[in-house]
Amino acid sequence: MTSDNPPPPSGGPVKDYHRGPVVLRGKNVPSTTASGRLLQSQDAPDWVHGDPWRVLRIQSEFVEGFGALAELGPAISVFGSSRSKPGDSEYAIAEEIGAKLVEAGFACITGGGPGVMEAANKGAAEAGGVSVGLGIELPFEQGVNEYVNLGLNFRYFFVRKMMFVKYAQGFIVLPGGFGTFDELFESLTLVQTRTITRFPIVLFGHAYWDGLMDWLRDVVVADGKISESDLDLITVTDDIDEALATVVQTVEPHTGSE
């Protein structure tokens, strides 16, 4: 997911900011987001008149997302830090994962941003597959990376997060920050509560994730906040082939024309 965002650049021009079909640059780039404005406290009753219109905008995002992705076929979402750079081991791993997902007959879905997301999209696109990027409008991170061949840009985080889960059959999660954690724990909650079923979740990188797993086991399970069996919802691995086997074994791959 793109939400492991770096801070705004301290120098140089800000990239184009896309608000639907509108392109904004320079001082016209907003300092707030649609999601942020939606969540702001309302001191005046004007929201009564504005929020119903906002609902229509939210509805349109769902409609556009459903329309664009309905015929996607089997897909896996790949998450991780936007701060990873080409040449980093995580970037290379994500690129290989994207390519191997395509070879297995799956589309690759990411948050469409830089870092791990770009790498997975690059691997999928260069392997000749469907490389999906679900971007989000943010003042300091805009649009989708150049390797996306099916992209959508959302105003609202919750609409975007729905698309990640609705159109994927599993998650592969590489090291990341708060945005990655957000997607991880939301998916775990949905699986634990049986809101969705047959949804494998793979954490790639023992060195990064074992501390979290130890805390879940030694503190959260020990304190009775989750069950020991809940940890079975997560697979941790350092092996790309094991990661792929875990997520693709629950669904038939897509072999038709794109």
C-alpha positions in Angstrom: 0.0 0.0 0.0 1.1 3.5 -0.7 0.4 4.8 2.8 3.9 4.2 4.1 4.6 7.7 2.7 7.8 9.6 2.8 7.6 13.2 4.1 6.9 15.9 1.6 9.9 16.8 -0.5 11.9 19.7 0.9 12.9 21.0 -2.5 12.0 20.7 -6.2 8.6 20.8 -7.8 5.8 18.6 -6.6 4.6 16.1 -9.1 1.3 16.6 -10.8 -1.7 16.2 -8.5 -4.7 14.5 -10.2 -8.2 15.2 -8.9 -10.3 13.1 -11.2 -9.7 14.5 -14.7 -8.2 17.7 -13.3 -4.4 18.2 -13.0 -3.1 20.6 -10.3 0.4 21.9 -9.9 2.4 24.3 -7.8 0.3 26.4 -5.3 -2.9 24.7 -6.5 -1.9 21.4 -5.0 -4.1 21.0 -1.9 -2.6 20.6 1.6 -5.5 18.3 2.7 -7.1 15.2 1.3 -10.6 14.2 0.6 -10.5 11.6 3.4 -9.1 14.1 5.8 -11.8 16.6 5.0 -14.5 13.9 5.4 -13.2 13.1 8.9 -12.8 16.6 10.1 -15.1 17.6 13.0 -17.9 19.9 12.0 -18.4 23.0 14.0 -21.1 24.5 11.8 -24.3 22.9 10.3 -23.0 23.5 6.8 -21.9 19.8 6.6 -25.6 18.9 6.3 -25.6 20.4 2.9 -22.2 19.3 1.8 -21.9 15.7 3.0 -24.9 14.3 1.0 -23.1 15.5 -2.1 -19.9 13.9 -0.8 -21.8 10.6 -0.6 -22.5 10.7 -4.3 -18.7 11.2 -4.9 -18.0 8.2 -2.7 -20.6 6.2 -4.6 -19.0 7.1 -7.9 -15.6 5.8 -6.7 -17.2 2.5 -5.8 -18.9 2.3 -9.2 -15.7 3.2 -11.1 -13.7 0.7 -9.1 -16.1 -2.1 -9.5 -16.4 -1.4 -13.2 -12.7 -1.3 -13.8 -11.8 -4.5 -11.8 -14.9 -6.7 -12.2 -13.3 -8.7 -15.0 -9.8 -8.8 -13.5 -9.7 -12.5 -12.7 -7.7 -14.1 -9.9 -5.2 -11.6 -8.4 -2.9 -11.2 -5.4 -2.2 -7.9 -3.6 1.4 -7.1 -2.8 2.1 -4.6 0.0 5.3 -3.0 1.3 7.2 0.2 1.9 7.1 3.0 -0.6 10.6 4.0 0.6 12.4 1.0 -0.8 14.7 1.9 -3.7 15.8 0.1 -6.8 18.9 -1.9 -5.8 17.4 -2.7 -2.4 16.9 -6.4 -1.7 13.2 -5.8 -1.0 12.8 -4.1 -4.3 14.3 -7.1 -6.1 12.2 -9.6 -4.2 9.0 -7.7 -5.0 9.9 -7.5 -8.6 10.4 -11.3 -8.7 7.1 -11.8 -6.9 5.3 -9.7 -9.4 6.7 -11.6 -12.3 6.1 -15.0 -10.8 2.5 -14.1 -10.0 1.9 -13.5 -13.7 3.6 -16.7 -14.6 1.2 -18.5 -12.3 -1.8 -16.9 -14.0 -2.5 -14.1 -11.6 -2.8 -10.3 -11.8 -0.7 -8.3 -9.4 -2.4 -5.6 -7.4 -0.4 -2.9 -5.5 -1.0 0.6 -4.1 0.5 1.9 -7.3 3.2 4.0 -5.6 7.0 3.8 -5.5 9.2 1.4 -3.7 7.9 -2.2 -3.2 4.7 -1.3 -5.1 6.6 -0.1 -8.1 8.8 -3.2 -8.0 5.9 -5.6 -8.0 4.2 -3.7 -10.8 7.4 -3.7 -12.8 7.8 -7.5 -12.4 4.2 -8.1 -13.4 4.2 -5.7 -16.4 7.5 -6.9 -17.8 6.3 -10.5 -17.5 3.4 -9.6 -19.8 0.7 -9.7 -17.1 -1.9 -7.4 -15.6 -0.2 -4.9 -13.3 -2.8 -3.1 -11.2 -2.2 0.1 -9.2 -4.8 1.5 -6.8 -3.5 4.9 -6.0 -4.6 7.5 -3.5 -4.7 11.3 -3.7 -2.2 12.7 -1.3 -0.4 16.1 -1.4 3.0 14.5 -1.5 2.4 11.2 -3.3 0.3 11.3 -6.4 -0.7 9.1 -9.3 0.5 5.6 -10.1 4.0 4.4 -11.1 4.9 3.8 -14.8 4.7 0.0 -14.6 0.9 0.0 -13.9 -1.1 -1.0 -16.9 -4.5 -0.9 -15.1 -4.7 2.0 -12.7 -7.2 3.8 -10.6 -6.7 6.8 -8.3 -9.0 7.1 -5.3 -9.9 10.1 -3.1 -11.0 7.9 -0.2 -8.9 5.4 1.7 -11.8 3.2 2.7 -13.0 2.8 -1.0 -9.5 1.9 -2.0 -9.1 -0.6 0.8 -12.3 -2.3 -0.2 -10.9 -2.8 -3.7 -7.7 -4.4 -2.4 -9.6 -7.1 -0.6 -12.6 -7.5 -2.9 -10.5 -8.2 -6.0 -7.6 -10.2 -4.5 -7.5 -13.8 -3.3 -4.6 -13.2 -0.9 -1.9 -10.8 0.3 1.9 -10.9 0.2 3.2 -8.4 2.7 6.8 -7.2 2.5 8.4 -5.0 5.1 6.6 -1.7 5.4 5.3 1.0 7.8 2.0 2.1 9.1 0.2 1.8 5.7 1.4 -1.8 5.4 0.4 -2.5 8.9 -3.1 -1.0 8.3 -3.7 -3.3 5.3 -2.3 -6.3 7.2 -4.4 -6.0 10.3 -7.6 -5.1 8.4 -7.3 -8.3 6.4 -6.5 -10.3 9.5 -9.6 -9.0 11.1 -11.8 -9.8 8.1 -10.4 -13.4 8.0 -10.6 -13.9 11.8 -14.2 -12.8 11.9 -14.9 -15.0 8.8 -16.1 -11.9 6.9 -13.9 -13.3 4.1 -12.7 -16.9 3.8 -9.9 -18.7 2.0 -7.7 -15.6 2.1 -4.0 -16.5 2.7 -1.8 -13.8 4.2 2.0 -14.1 3.8 4.6 -12.0 5.6 7.8 -12.0 3.7 11.0 -11.7 5.7 11.6 -13.4 9.1 14.1 -10.8 10.2 11.4 -8.1 9.9 8.3 -9.9 11.0 9.4 -12.4 13.6 9.4 -9.7 16.3 5.7 -9.0 15.6 4.9 -12.7 15.6 6.7 -13.1 18.9 4.7 -10.2 20.4 1.4 -11.6 19.2 2.2 -15.0 20.6 3.9 -14.0 23.9 1.7 -11.0 24.8 -1.6 -11.0 22.8 -2.3 -14.7 22.9 -0.9 -15.1 26.4 -3.2 -12.4 27.6 -6.2 -14.0 26.0 -6.8 -11.3 23.4 -6.7 -13.6 20.5 -6.6 -17.4 20.2 -3.5 -19.4 19.5 -5.2 -20.7 16.3 -5.4 -17.1 15.0 -1.7 -17.1 14.4 -2.3 -19.9 11.8 -3.9 -17.2 9.6 -0.3 -15.9 9.0 2.5 -17.5 7.1 6.0 -16.1 7.5 8.7 -17.0 5.0 12.0 -16.0 3.4 11.3 -18.1 0.3 9.6 -16.6 -2.7 8.3 -19.9 -4.0 6.8 -20.7 -0.6 5.1 -17.4 -0.5 3.6 -17.8 -4.0 2.5 -21.4 -3.3 0.7 -20.3 -0.1 -1.3 -17.6 -1.8 -2.1 -19.2 -5.1 -3.1 -22.7 -3.9 -6.6 -21.6 -2.9 -7.8 -20.4 -6.3 -7.6 -21.5 -9.9 -5.4 -19.2 -12.0 -6.7 -17.0 -14.8 -5.6 -18.5 -18.1 -7.9 -16.6 -20.5 -7.1 -13.6 -22.6 -6.7 -10.3 -20.8 
